[in-house]
């Protein structure tokens, strides 16, 4: 009977941790002249961090407490993003955007539906 109690506690802990995490429903990219917008759509509000790395130029987006297997978008038509890579851990999903050149970026958190929007903007008049 002790194993039933242990299993019940384990299942409750697992359920509680999953209920506080958000499902990553999709990752989509859209393209405009000189910019690319990437949208992470989630089942509920998500905490996130972004930062820039150089040599080579990259933008990193960390999504905290998410689960799910959303496919990476095709960025071959992007004027700013060369490639997207991702990794997963128990605490976060990390998305690394390899850039074609130094790029300006901005981000926003939106609700209804819950989204994180990252916009990569290339300035064609600027010489890097």
C-alpha positions in Angstrom: 0.0 0.0 0.0 3.0 2.3 0.6 3.9 2.2 -3.1 0.4 3.4 -4.0 0.9 6.5 -1.8 4.3 7.1 -3.2 3.0 6.8 -6.8 0.2 9.2 -6.0 2.5 11.8 -4.5 4.8 11.4 -7.5 1.9 11.9 -10.0 0.7 14.9 -8.1 4.1 16.6 -8.1 4.5 15.9 -11.8 1.0 17.2 -12.6 1.6 20.4 -10.5 4.9 21.1 -12.3 3.3 20.6 -15.7 0.3 22.7 -14.9 2.5 25.7 -14.0 4.5 25.3 -17.3 3.2 26.6 -20.6 2.9 24.6 -23.8 4.9 26.0 -26.7 2.2 25.7 -29.4 4.2 27.0 -32.4 7.2 29.0 -33.6 6.5 30.9 -36.8 8.5 33.3 -39.0 7.2 36.0 -41.4 9.3 38.1 -43.7 9.1 41.7 -44.8 11.7 43.7 -46.8 14.7 44.0 -44.5 13.1 42.3 -41.5 12.1 39.0 -40.1 9.5 38.5 -37.3 9.5 35.3 -35.2 6.5 34.5 -33.0 6.5 32.0 -30.2 2.8 31.1 -29.4 2.2 29.5 -26.0 -0.7 28.2 -24.0 -0.2 30.7 -21.2 2.1 33.6 -20.2 5.8 32.8 -20.3 8.8 34.4 -18.7 11.7 34.9 -21.2 15.1 36.5 -21.6 17.0 37.7 -24.7 20.6 38.6 -25.2 23.1 39.2 -28.0 26.4 37.3 -28.6 29.1 38.2 -31.1 31.8 36.5 -33.2 29.6 35.2 -34.8 26.6 37.4 -34.4 23.7 35.7 -32.6 20.5 36.5 -30.7 19.5 34.1 -27.9 16.0 33.7 -26.6 15.4 31.7 -23.4 11.8 30.6 -22.7 11.3 29.6 -19.1 9.1 26.7 -17.9 7.7 25.6 -21.3 7.2 22.1 -22.8 6.2 20.8 -26.2 7.8 20.2 -29.6 7.0 23.0 -31.9 8.9 22.7 -35.2 11.4 25.3 -36.1 10.4 27.6 -39.0 12.2 27.7 -42.3 14.3 30.9 -42.4 15.9 30.5 -45.8 13.9 33.5 -47.1 15.1 35.7 -44.2 17.4 38.7 -45.0 18.6 38.7 -41.4 18.6 35.1 -40.0 21.0 32.5 -41.3 19.8 29.6 -39.0 17.8 28.8 -35.9 19.0 26.2 -33.4 17.3 25.2 -30.2 18.0 23.2 -27.0 15.9 22.0 -24.1 16.5 21.6 -20.4 14.2 21.0 -17.5 14.0 24.8 -16.8 14.1 26.4 -20.2 14.1 26.2 -24.0 16.9 28.1 -25.7 16.6 29.4 -29.2 19.7 30.7 -30.9 19.3 32.8 -34.0 22.5 32.8 -36.1 22.5 36.1 -38.0 23.8 36.9 -41.4 25.2 40.2 -40.1 24.9 42.5 -37.1 21.1 43.1 -36.8 18.9 45.3 -34.7 16.2 43.4 -32.8 13.2 44.2 -30.6 10.7 42.0 -28.7 7.3 42.2 -27.1 5.1 40.0 -25.0 1.4 39.9 -26.2 -1.7 38.3 -24.7 -4.9 36.7 -26.2 -3.4 34.6 -27.5 -0.1 34.5 -25.5 2.8 35.3 -27.8 6.4 36.4 -27.7 7.3 38.4 -30.8 10.9 38.9 -31.8 11.6 41.3 -34.7 15.0 41.2 -36.5 15.6 44.3 -38.6 18.3 44.9 -41.1 19.3 48.4 -42.0 20.3 48.3 -45.7 21.9 51.8 -45.5 24.2 50.9 -42.6 27.6 49.5 -43.3 28.6 46.9 -40.7 
